[in-house]
């Protein structure tokens, strides 16, 4: 069987994508990064995946975000991305930022979950094998594990970097105070904390808020620490798109098929707010999804927003958000009553 030709990347791939500095590090990331959570497992046709990944790189998306358990099944997103990388993007490896994570359930038994050194470094080695790489650019602790000393978890990230299996260390889903402590431990070891990855959207604004027991918001903490922030779920699992504005739940949609989003969420409070936001978007010549991306990127402390895409058309629609003018003070004020935290998490 003849070998498919290696992808020839677009010559103008850096012409329009804005890049943002990650905190006080030397690393720039594209304003939009491609996440491989839902649409790059074995249930998605390989040619669909391939088309999205190739087009993303041609549009200037240099950062691809994975985790050990992305799929389905677990591990398949990394294995599939490794195939696409070898087939199409291997000559461009030094133009890419590839990240992975460990922290959630991955394999049976006491060593396949959590924040132990045993789990994190074993998982990283498995991820590198699936990806076909010698190193990832960023390796994250995917979640805090209160049952494990933070020194052990951060020590594993430090080892990942000093052993050459990762270039940078990151954390995800950590509280402000735990982020500060993680940054302190890593700094003492000589490996700076590069980046934090939380969820953030117009319907999920926890990073702006001071939670009980905390003295500052996560945005304020990372800004003060000089740590970058890359946000996931900026479209709130599809609720900040036009997909549900009719009030119907389309067959095959995430609200119909995923345990991360319930059809019960498509209620009147949600519809009222989403439709109002959609009108504001239309006034700017944007789709609701594009407005949602413009909104999370309005804060300079947000380095990048991770988008998922099930098609090239969806990818291109999201990237088009970057060509819109910044949100004005009047537009932000109009958005505020409808950008209600918890709308999609009741």
PyMOL commands that set and color helices and strands:
alter all, ss='L'
color gray80, all
select helices_A, chain A and resi 46-58+76-95+117-131+150-162+176-189+206-208+218-225+236-238+242-244+254-257+263-265+268-283+288-296+312-323+329-336
alter helices_A, ss='H'
color red, helices_A
select strands_A, chain A and resi 19-21+28-30+32-35+63-65+97-102+136-141+166-172+193-197+228-231+302-307
alter strands_A, ss='S'
color yellow, strands_A
deselect
rebuild
show_as cartoon
